[in-house]
Amino acid sequence: GLKVSDISLGSSGNSDPEVVARAYDLGVNLFDSAESYRWGGAEKAIGEALKGRRDKVYLTSKTKAGASESRSEIMASLEDSLRRLQTDYVDIYFNHSVNDVDRLRNDEWLEFVELARRQGKIRFSGVSGHGSQLAACIDYAIDNDIADVILVAYNFAQDPDFYDKLRHVFHWSSIQPELPRLLAKAKSKDVGVLAMKTLMGARLNDMRPYERPGATFSHAAFRWVLSNPNVDALLISMSDRDDIDEYVAASGTGENSAYDRQLLERYAYMRAGNYCQPGCNACVNVCPNGVEIAEVLRTRMYDVDYGDRALANDEYAALGDAASACAGCTTQECLGACPIGVPIAEFTRDAARRLG
């Protein structure tokens, strides 16, 4: 197995080698990326920062291998990533953002994994995802022995027990109630578990007035994830030195305190009705214009919550200005579609104004 840092670097919001180097200096040894992050810029930053240190770190990357993708196409994607990372192998290579079991049934992916492993270009294969079909995909991957590692969206918002204790305060149902079962199943089968999207939208500034020295919302959220014995490590996007210094300081800090719990509960209450939960997709078929509502709201989150306009612009552009139809929409069939009250029409129009 891999002995990885419990808090590791995700690079979706970074293309700066100095950020990567700072994380390494503070003890991070797992660096995650994908061919799509910053259009390859994230991989380039990691490759530049870690030259001469390859034997001291673990590198991962990802590609969206579709249900009809050929082995040669997937191999070409891997080799492009290896060039950007300035290495001849990655430790984990993920089929990225899987939300359709047919993508896992593709024999070409399985043949690619076998060939790439034989050629020494990958050590382990994985599946990542945070969509509405996550449970089915992870079950299939584990049952059919096609993933050595899974990377899933996992935070306190996806724990049914967390919200059961808050039902007297507000109504919010766990969207991925099977996640605890999936993580335990992975552990029982010796499948590694990495968690992402651990900050539930990362509105950190909203919580600053309530934090104490050594007791921040981010640390509380990280400790909650890492207190699950079935989670091996978490990935968190680090965009600047302040992010790195704050996040890495939570490494090895143990179990949640009572005050941690108060911070998480306060944050959950503040986000009720304005946070689009990964994997819900209750709104997926309601738009007569075919707008991918959850995807549009995700890009808006990158701008409004993460403060990362560049990432938001990149992801929104990849959707083809998907929310432009919302500006002149008169039907508003999306109203009331969200089970937790997110104002879909307001937010999709806002995304179009910001990012279109």
C-alpha positions in Angstrom: 0.0 0.0 0.0 0.8 3.7 0.0 1.7 5.5 3.2 0.1 8.9 2.4 -0.3 12.1 4.3 -3.7 12.3 5.9 -4.3 15.8 4.4 -3.1 15.8 0.8 -3.0 18.3 -2.0 -5.8 18.5 -4.6 -4.9 20.8 -7.5 -8.2 21.7 -9.2 -7.6 25.3 -8.2 -3.9 25.6 -8.6 -1.3 26.0 -11.3 1.4 27.6 -9.2 4.6 25.4 -8.5 5.3 27.4 -5.4 2.1 26.3 -3.8 3.0 22.7 -4.5 6.5 23.1 -3.1 5.1 24.7 0.1 2.8 21.8 0.6 5.7 19.4 0.2 7.8 21.3 2.6 5.1 21.0 5.3 5.0 17.2 4.9 2.3 16.6 2.2 3.4 13.6 0.1 0.3 12.8 -2.0 -0.4 15.2 -4.9 -3.6 14.7 -6.9 -4.4 16.1 -10.3 -6.3 15.5 -13.5 -5.8 16.2 -17.2 -8.7 18.7 -17.0 -7.5 20.8 -14.1 -6.4 24.2 -15.4 -6.3 22.6 -18.8 -3.2 20.6 -17.8 -1.7 23.5 -15.9 -2.1 21.8 -12.5 -0.2 18.8 -13.7 2.6 21.0 -15.0 2.8 22.9 -11.7 3.2 19.6 -9.8 5.8 18.3 -12.3 7.8 21.5 -12.0 7.7 21.7 -8.2 8.6 18.1 -7.6 11.4 17.6 -10.0 14.1 15.6 -8.2 11.7 14.5 -5.5 9.8 11.8 -7.3 10.9 9.0 -5.0 9.6 10.9 -2.0 6.0 11.6 -3.2 2.9 9.9 -4.6 1.3 11.3 -7.7 -2.2 10.7 -9.1 -4.0 11.8 -12.1 -7.4 11.2 -13.8 -9.1 10.9 -17.2 -12.8 10.7 -18.1 -12.8 7.3 -19.9 -16.2 7.0 -21.4 -18.2 3.8 -22.1 -16.9 3.6 -25.7 -13.4 5.0 -25.1 -10.6 2.9 -26.7 -7.6 1.5 -24.9 -5.3 3.6 -27.2 -7.2 6.8 -26.4 -7.0 6.2 -22.7 -3.3 5.4 -23.0 -2.7 8.6 -25.0 -4.4 10.6 -22.2 -2.2 8.9 -19.6 1.0 9.6 -21.6 0.1 13.3 -22.0 -0.4 13.5 -18.2 3.0 11.8 -17.6 4.7 14.4 -19.8 3.1 17.3 -17.9 4.0 15.7 -14.6 7.6 15.0 -15.7 7.5 11.4 -14.6 7.3 8.0 -16.2 4.6 6.7 -13.9 1.7 7.7 -11.6 0.9 5.9 -8.4 -2.9 6.0 -8.9 -4.7 6.7 -12.2 -8.5 7.3 -11.8 -11.4 7.0 -14.1 -12.6 10.5 -13.3 -16.1 11.7 -12.2 -17.8 8.4 -12.9 -21.6 8.5 -12.7 -22.5 5.7 -15.0 -21.8 2.0 -14.4 -21.4 1.5 -18.2 -18.1 3.4 -18.0 -16.9 0.8 -15.6 -18.1 -2.1 -17.8 -15.9 -0.9 -20.7 -13.4 -3.7 -21.3 -11.1 -1.2 -23.0 -10.6 0.5 -19.6 -9.8 -2.8 -18.0 -7.4 -3.8 -20.7 -5.7 -0.4 -20.5 -5.2 -0.7 -16.7 -3.6 -4.2 -17.2 -1.3 -2.9 -20.0 -0.3 0.3 -18.2 0.5 -1.5 -15.1 2.5 -4.1 -17.0 4.5 -1.3 -18.7 5.1 0.4 -15.3 3.1 3.5 -16.1 0.6 3.2 -13.3 0.8 1.3 -9.9 -2.9 1.4 -8.9 -6.2 2.2 -10.6 -9.1 4.0 -9.2 -12.6 5.4 -9.6 -13.6 8.9 -8.6 -17.1 10.4 -8.4 -19.7 12.5 -6.6 -22.8 12.1 -8.8 -26.2 10.7 -8.1 -25.2 7.2 -9.2 -22.1 7.1 -7.0 -23.3 4.2 -4.8 -24.1 2.0 -7.8 -20.7 2.8 -9.4 -18.7 2.2 -6.2 -20.6 -1.1 -5.5 -19.9 -2.3 -9.0 -16.2 -1.3 -8.9 -15.6 -3.1 -5.6 -17.7 -6.2 -6.4 -15.8 -6.6 -9.7 -12.4 -5.9 -8.4 -11.7 -3.0 -10.8 -10.6 -0.3 -8.3 -7.7 -0.4 -6.0 -8.7 3.1 -4.7 -11.9 5.1 -4.6 -12.1 8.9 -4.4 -15.5 10.1 -3.2 -17.2 13.3 -2.1 -17.6 12.8 1.7 -18.3 15.3 4.4 -20.5 15.7 7.5 -23.4 16.7 5.2 -23.6 13.2 3.9 -23.9 11.5 7.3 -27.5 10.7 8.2 -26.6 10.6 11.9 -25.3 14.2 11.8 -28.6 15.6 10.6 -30.8 13.3 12.8 -29.5 15.3 15.8 -30.4 18.6 14.1 -34.0 17.8 13.0 -35.4 20.1 15.8 -33.4 23.0 14.2 -34.0 22.6 10.5 -34.9 20.0 7.9 -32.1 18.6 5.7 -31.8 15.0 4.5 -28.6 13.2 3.8 -28.3 13.0 0.0 -25.8 10.0 0.0 -27.0 7.9 3.0 -25.2 4.9 1.6 -21.8 6.4 1.8 -20.9 5.0 5.3 -21.8 1.5 4.0 -19.7 2.0 0.9 -16.6 3.2 2.8 -16.8 0.2 5.2 -17.2 -2.1 2.2 -14.2 -0.7 0.5 -12.1 -1.1 3.7 -13.2 -4.7 4.1 -12.0 -5.4 0.6 -8.7 -3.6 1.0 -9.7 -0.8 -1.4 -8.1 2.5 -0.4 -10.5 5.4 0.4 -9.7 9.1 -0.4 -12.2 11.8 0.5 -12.8 15.1 -1.4 -15.2 18.0 -1.1 -14.8 17.7 2.7 -15.6 21.4 3.4 -19.2 21.4 2.1 -18.7 24.4 -0.1 -15.8 25.9 1.7 -17.4 29.2 2.8 -14.6 29.7 5.3 -15.0 33.4 5.8 -18.6 32.9 7.0 -17.2 31.0 10.0 -14.2 33.2 11.0 -16.2 35.1 13.7 -17.0 31.8 15.5 -13.5 30.3 15.4 -11.0 30.1 18.1 -7.2 29.5 18.0 -6.7 25.9 17.0 -10.4 25.4 16.5 -11.4 26.4 12.9 -14.2 25.2 10.8 -11.8 23.6 8.3 -10.1 21.7 11.0 -13.4 20.5 12.5 -14.5 19.3 9.0 -11.3 17.5 8.4 -11.2 15.9 11.8 -14.8 14.7 11.2 -13.8 13.0 7.9 -10.6 11.5 9.2 -12.2 10.2 12.4 -13.9 7.6 10.2 -11.6 4.6 10.3 -12.6 3.7 6.8 -11.1 6.9 5.3 -7.4 6.8 4.6 -6.8 10.4 3.7 -8.5 13.5 2.3 -7.7 15.7 -0.7 -8.2 19.4 -0.4 -7.6 22.0 -3.1 -4.9 24.4 -1.9 -4.6 27.6 -3.9 -2.2 29.7 -1.9 0.1 29.8 1.0 -2.6 30.7 3.5 -4.7 27.6 2.4 -1.7 25.3 2.8 -0.7 26.6 6.2 -4.2 26.4 7.6 -5.2 23.0 6.2 -2.0 21.1 6.8 -2.0 22.2 10.4 -5.0 19.9 11.0 -2.9 16.9 10.2 -2.8 14.3 13.0 -4.9 16.4 15.3 -7.2 13.6 16.4 -10.9 13.3 17.1 -13.6 16.0 17.0 -14.1 18.1 20.1 -17.5 19.4 21.4 -16.6 22.8 19.9 -15.9 21.2 16.6 -19.4 19.9 16.6 -20.8 23.3 17.3 -18.9 24.8 14.4 -20.1 22.1 12.0 -23.7 22.5 13.2 -23.5 26.3 12.8 -22.1 25.9 9.3 -24.8 23.4 8.3 -27.5 25.7 9.5 -26.0 28.7 7.6 -25.8 26.7 4.4 -29.3 25.2 4.6 -31.2 26.2 1.5 -28.2 27.6 -0.4 -25.9 24.7 -0.9 -26.3 22.3 -3.8 -25.4 18.9 -2.4 -23.2 16.7 -4.6 -25.0 13.6 -5.8 -28.5 14.8 -5.3 -29.7 15.5 -8.9 -33.4 15.9 -7.9 -33.5 18.7 -10.5 -31.8 16.7 -13.3 -34.8 16.3 -15.6 -37.0 19.3 -14.8 -35.5 21.9 -17.2 -37.3 22.0 -20.5 -34.2 23.5 -22.1 -31.9 20.7 -20.9 -29.8 22.9 -18.6 -27.5 20.7 -16.4 -28.6 22.5 -13.2 -26.4 20.7 -10.7 -23.3 21.2 -13.0 -24.1 24.9 -13.4 -24.6 25.4 -9.6 -21.2 23.6 -9.1 -19.5 26.1 -11.3 -21.2 29.0 -9.4 -20.0 27.4 -6.2 -16.4 27.6 -7.4 -16.7 31.3 -7.9 -19.0 32.4 -5.0 -17.9 29.9 -2.3 -14.3 29.0 -3.3 -13.5 32.4 -4.6 -11.8 30.8 -7.7 -13.1 32.7 -10.7 -10.5 31.0 -13.0 -11.7 27.5 -12.1 -15.3 28.6 -12.3 -14.8 30.1 -15.8 -13.0 26.9 -17.0 -15.7 24.6 -15.8 -18.6 26.8 -17.0 -17.0 27.1 -20.4 -16.8 23.3 -20.6 -20.6 23.2 -20.2 -21.0 25.4 -23.3 -22.6 28.4 -21.5 -25.2 26.0 -20.2 -27.2 28.6 -18.2 -27.7 31.1 -21.0 -31.2 29.7 -21.5 -32.1 30.6 -17.9 -31.9 34.3 -18.5 -35.0 34.5 -20.7 -36.8 31.4 -19.3 -40.5 32.0 -18.5 -41.6 28.5 -17.5 -39.3 28.2 -14.4 -40.2 24.6 -14.1 -37.2 24.2 -11.8 -39.0 26.2 -9.0 -39.6 23.9 -6.1 -37.5 21.1 -7.6 -34.8 21.2 -4.9 -35.7 19.2 -1.8 -33.7 21.5 0.5 -34.9 24.7 -1.0 -32.0 26.0 -3.1 -33.4 28.8 -5.4 -32.4 27.2 -8.6 -33.6 29.9 -11.1 -31.9 32.6 -9.1 -28.6 30.8 -8.9 -28.5 29.6 -12.5 -29.2 33.1 -13.8 -26.5 34.4 -11.5 -24.1 31.8 -12.9 -24.9 33.0 -16.4 -24.3 36.6 -15.4 -21.0 35.8 -13.7 -19.5 33.3 -16.0 -21.3 33.4 -19.3 
